[in-house]
């Protein structure tokens, strides 16, 4: 499972690099892409900070419920066979 995740991460990185190289060859920058959507890089960073500040407390609150339930289920569930 970890190997598939790492392979997917490597594929995503390679694809991102290839697209980034192609865009830079035709002189398109991240600022140009953001401007197409009517944003500046500073506005984009502000938007990301807003969403992170909104999401982190919600994730923490959910973890207070989900993690103990997950631990309880992991302890109660019988072990999987190695076959």
PAZAMI-361581 format. One record per residue: residue number from 1; x, y, z of N, C-alpha, C, O in turn; residue in three letters. Coordinates in nm, 3 decimals. Atoms other than C-alpha are relative to their C-alpha. Layout:
% residues N
[NUM,[X,Y,Z],[X,Y,Z],[X,Y,Z],[X,Y,Z],ALA]
...
//
This chain:
% residues 83
[1,[0.083,-0.119,0.000],[0.000,0.000,0.000],[0.088,0.126,0.000],[0.060,0.220,-0.074],UNK]
[2,[-0.090,-0.115,-0.005],[0.281,0.242,0.086],[0.074,0.015,-0.133],[0.098,0.127,-0.179],UNK]
[3,[-0.070,-0.005,0.129],[0.460,0.150,-0.237],[-0.089,0.062,-0.107],[-0.041,0.140,-0.190],UNK]
[4,[0.092,-0.060,0.098],[0.150,0.237,-0.443],[-0.016,0.148,0.024],[-0.023,0.226,-0.071],UNK]
[5,[0.013,-0.142,-0.033],[0.117,0.568,-0.260],[0.124,0.077,-0.048],[0.112,0.184,-0.107],UNK]
[6,[-0.124,-0.066,0.041],[0.482,0.656,-0.322],[0.008,0.005,-0.153],[0.051,0.106,-0.209],UNK]
[7,[-0.001,0.001,0.146],[0.451,0.551,-0.688],[-0.094,0.107,-0.056],[-0.060,0.176,-0.152],UNK]
[8,[0.095,-0.103,0.044],[0.145,0.774,-0.728],[0.057,0.139,0.023],[0.041,0.228,-0.061],UNK]
[9,[-0.061,-0.129,-0.030],[0.328,1.061,-0.561],[0.111,0.034,-0.100],[0.123,0.149,-0.142],UNK]
[10,[-0.106,-0.021,0.098],[0.624,1.018,-0.796],[-0.058,0.032,-0.138],[-0.006,0.119,-0.208],UNK]
[11,[0.065,-0.028,0.128],[0.394,1.009,-1.101],[-0.058,0.140,-0.002],[-0.045,0.212,-0.102],UNK]
[12,[0.057,-0.134,-0.010],[0.217,1.323,-0.984],[0.111,0.105,-0.008],[0.094,0.208,-0.073],UNK]
[13,[-0.114,-0.093,0.004],[0.553,1.495,-0.929],[0.057,0.010,-0.141],[0.087,0.120,-0.189],UNK]
[14,[-0.054,0.000,0.137],[0.679,1.392,-1.274],[-0.093,0.074,-0.096],[-0.047,0.151,-0.179],UNK]
[15,[0.096,-0.067,0.087],[0.360,1.509,-1.445],[0.000,0.151,0.026],[-0.005,0.230,-0.068],UNK]
[16,[-0.004,-0.142,-0.035],[0.371,1.842,-1.258],[0.125,0.066,-0.055],[0.120,0.178,-0.105],UNK]
[17,[-0.124,-0.053,0.054],[0.733,1.891,-1.357],[-0.008,0.017,-0.152],[0.033,0.119,-0.206],UNK]
[18,[0.011,-0.006,0.146],[0.659,1.814,-1.722],[-0.090,0.116,-0.043],[-0.055,0.191,-0.135],UNK]
[19,[0.090,-0.110,0.034],[0.365,2.056,-1.735],[0.064,0.133,0.033],[0.052,0.229,-0.044],UNK]
[20,[-0.069,-0.123,-0.037],[0.567,2.321,-1.552],[0.106,0.040,-0.101],[0.120,0.157,-0.135],UNK]
[21,[-0.102,-0.028,0.101],[0.851,2.290,-1.802],[-0.066,0.049,-0.129],[-0.021,0.146,-0.189],UNK]
[22,[0.069,-0.042,0.123],[0.609,2.313,-2.097],[-0.055,0.142,0.013],[-0.042,0.222,-0.079],UNK]
[23,[0.054,-0.134,-0.018],[0.438,2.620,-1.952],[0.110,0.105,0.003],[0.094,0.214,-0.051],UNK]
[24,[-0.109,-0.098,-0.004],[0.769,2.790,-1.883],[0.061,0.020,-0.138],[0.109,0.130,-0.169],UNK]
[25,[-0.051,-0.013,0.136],[0.880,2.721,-2.241],[-0.083,0.097,-0.084],[-0.030,0.163,-0.174],UNK]
[26,[0.084,-0.096,0.073],[0.584,2.924,-2.367],[-0.024,0.125,0.083],[-0.117,0.202,0.058],UNK]
[27,[-0.004,-0.122,-0.082],[0.649,3.190,-2.102],[-0.131,0.027,0.074],[-0.180,0.140,0.077],UNK]
[28,[0.118,-0.015,-0.087],[0.345,3.128,-1.881],[0.046,-0.022,0.143],[0.107,-0.125,0.174],UNK]
[29,[-0.042,0.011,-0.140],[0.405,3.192,-1.510],[-0.121,-0.028,0.088],[-0.236,-0.024,0.043],UNK]
[30,[0.110,0.022,-0.094],[0.201,3.113,-1.201],[-0.083,0.127,0.016],[-0.204,0.119,0.036],UNK]
[31,[0.074,-0.126,-0.010],[0.107,3.481,-1.184],[-0.096,0.017,-0.118],[-0.206,0.070,-0.101],UNK]
[32,[0.088,-0.006,0.117],[-0.035,3.460,-1.537],[-0.123,-0.089,0.019],[-0.235,-0.049,-0.013],UNK]
[33,[0.111,0.093,-0.022],[-0.248,3.159,-1.444],[-0.096,0.059,0.104],[-0.218,0.055,0.085],UNK]
[34,[0.085,-0.061,-0.103],[-0.375,3.332,-1.128],[-0.074,0.121,-0.055],[-0.190,0.143,-0.022],UNK]
[35,[0.064,-0.117,0.058],[-0.447,3.651,-1.324],[-0.117,-0.040,-0.088],[-0.216,0.033,-0.096],UNK]
[36,[0.112,0.050,0.081],[-0.666,3.446,-1.557],[-0.125,-0.021,0.086],[-0.238,-0.005,0.038],UNK]
[37,[0.111,0.019,-0.093],[-0.882,3.369,-1.254],[-0.030,0.125,0.082],[-0.112,0.122,0.174],UNK]
[38,[0.027,-0.127,-0.067],[-0.872,3.731,-1.138],[0.063,0.011,0.138],[0.009,0.079,0.225],UNK]
[39,[-0.067,-0.003,-0.130],[-0.629,3.678,-0.850],[0.145,0.039,-0.017],[0.206,0.016,-0.121],UNK]
[40,[-0.143,-0.025,-0.006],[-0.286,3.800,-0.755],[0.062,-0.110,0.088],[-0.010,-0.176,0.163],UNK]
[41,[-0.063,0.099,-0.089],[-0.031,3.572,-0.585],[-0.026,0.028,0.148],[-0.045,-0.065,0.227],UNK]
[42,[0.028,-0.033,-0.140],[-0.088,3.763,-0.258],[-0.142,-0.038,0.038],[-0.166,-0.087,0.149],UNK]
[43,[0.138,0.039,-0.028],[-0.463,3.707,-0.281],[-0.012,-0.151,0.013],[-0.086,-0.201,0.097],UNK]
[44,[0.002,0.145,-0.005],[-0.404,3.338,-0.346],[0.054,-0.050,0.134],[-0.003,-0.140,0.195],UNK]
[45,[-0.058,0.039,-0.129],[-0.181,3.308,-0.039],[-0.097,0.033,0.113],[-0.113,-0.047,0.205],UNK]
[46,[0.099,-0.037,-0.102],[-0.441,3.494,0.171],[-0.116,-0.099,0.002],[-0.163,-0.138,0.109],UNK]
[47,[0.109,0.097,0.008],[-0.712,3.256,0.046],[0.042,-0.134,0.062],[-0.035,-0.194,0.136],UNK]
[48,[-0.049,0.125,-0.058],[-0.499,2.952,0.134],[0.010,0.008,0.152],[-0.027,-0.086,0.222],UNK]
[49,[-0.010,-0.017,-0.145],[-0.429,3.091,0.482],[-0.137,0.000,0.064],[-0.155,-0.056,0.173],UNK]
[50,[0.137,-0.001,-0.053],[-0.799,3.154,0.533],[-0.055,-0.142,0.011],[-0.112,-0.179,0.114],UNK]
[51,[0.053,0.136,-0.001],[-0.890,2.796,0.439],[0.074,-0.089,0.100],[0.012,-0.173,0.165],UNK]
[52,[-0.075,0.078,-0.099],[-0.610,2.647,0.651],[-0.045,0.037,0.141],[-0.067,-0.051,0.224],UNK]
[53,[0.047,-0.044,-0.132],[-0.716,2.858,0.950],[-0.140,-0.049,0.030],[-0.175,-0.070,0.147],UNK]
[54,[0.135,0.054,-0.019],[-1.073,2.736,0.896],[0.006,-0.152,0.023],[-0.064,-0.205,0.109],UNK]
[55,[0.002,0.147,-0.001],[-0.984,2.367,0.841],[0.069,-0.062,0.120],[0.022,-0.163,0.171],UNK]
[56,[-0.079,0.063,-0.108],[-0.727,2.299,1.116],[-0.084,-0.023,0.126],[-0.079,-0.134,0.180],UNK]
[57,[0.081,0.028,-0.119],[-0.967,2.347,1.410],[-0.107,-0.107,-0.023],[-0.138,-0.185,0.066],UNK]
[58,[0.102,0.102,0.031],[-1.232,2.135,1.234],[0.062,-0.139,-0.003],[0.001,-0.236,0.044],UNK]
[59,[-0.068,0.129,0.004],[-0.981,1.856,1.171],[0.033,-0.047,0.142],[0.014,-0.164,0.175],UNK]
[60,[-0.031,0.035,-0.139],[-0.869,1.865,1.535],[-0.123,-0.045,0.076],[-0.118,-0.144,0.151],UNK]
[61,[0.124,0.036,-0.068],[-1.226,1.855,1.662],[-0.050,-0.137,-0.046],[-0.092,-0.219,0.036],UNK]
[62,[0.041,0.130,0.052],[-1.312,1.563,1.434],[0.090,-0.112,0.050],[0.043,-0.223,0.076],UNK]
[63,[-0.094,0.101,-0.047],[-0.998,1.379,1.544],[-0.029,-0.043,0.143],[-0.004,-0.157,0.181],UNK]
[64,[0.036,0.036,-0.137],[-1.117,1.393,1.906],[-0.105,-0.110,0.004],[-0.113,-0.185,0.101],UNK]
[65,[0.104,0.104,0.006],[-1.407,1.170,1.801],[0.049,-0.120,-0.080],[0.033,-0.234,-0.036],UNK]
[66,[-0.034,0.108,0.093],[-1.264,0.966,1.513],[0.114,-0.087,0.052],[0.104,-0.209,0.045],UNK]
[67,[-0.117,0.078,-0.042],[-0.926,0.860,1.660],[-0.033,-0.098,0.113],[0.007,-0.214,0.104],UNK]
[68,[0.033,0.101,-0.103],[-1.063,0.702,1.982],[-0.089,-0.113,-0.054],[-0.072,-0.228,-0.014],UNK]
[69,[0.084,0.106,0.059],[-1.328,0.515,1.780],[0.087,-0.094,-0.084],[0.070,-0.216,-0.078],UNK]
[70,[-0.089,0.082,0.083],[-1.060,0.395,1.536],[0.087,-0.090,0.087],[0.106,-0.208,0.056],UNK]
[71,[-0.081,0.080,-0.093],[-0.840,0.279,1.825],[-0.083,-0.112,0.061],[-0.038,-0.226,0.068],UNK]
[72,[0.089,0.100,-0.059],[-1.132,0.099,1.988],[-0.031,-0.111,-0.100],[-0.025,-0.229,-0.064],UNK]
[73,[0.029,0.102,0.101],[-1.223,-0.079,1.664],[0.124,-0.084,-0.029],[0.113,-0.205,-0.047],UNK]
[74,[-0.124,0.073,0.027],[-0.858,-0.172,1.604],[0.031,-0.100,0.111],[0.085,-0.208,0.084],UNK]
[75,[-0.027,0.090,-0.113],[-0.833,-0.328,1.951],[-0.100,-0.115,0.003],[-0.064,-0.228,0.034],UNK]
[76,[0.105,0.101,-0.009],[-1.164,-0.515,1.932],[0.002,-0.096,-0.118],[-0.026,-0.214,-0.101],UNK]
[77,[0.005,0.081,0.120],[-1.135,-0.643,1.574],[0.104,-0.112,0.008],[0.217,-0.088,0.051],UNK]
[78,[-0.099,0.109,-0.003],[-0.968,-0.985,1.543],[0.111,0.026,-0.102],[0.089,0.089,-0.206],UNK]
[79,[-0.113,-0.024,0.093],[-0.625,-0.984,1.379],[-0.021,-0.069,-0.135],[-0.084,-0.175,-0.143],UNK]
[80,[0.011,0.061,0.134],[-0.604,-1.053,1.005],[0.105,-0.110,-0.011],[0.213,-0.102,0.046],UNK]
[81,[-0.096,0.108,0.019],[-0.439,-1.376,0.899],[0.106,0.043,-0.100],[0.082,0.129,-0.184],UNK]
[82,[-0.112,-0.034,0.085],[-0.104,-1.358,0.724],[0.001,-0.082,-0.128],[0.095,-0.069,-0.208],UNK]
[83,[0.005,0.087,0.120],[-0.209,-1.610,0.453],[-0.016,0.079,-0.124],[-0.022,0.022,-0.233],UNK]
//
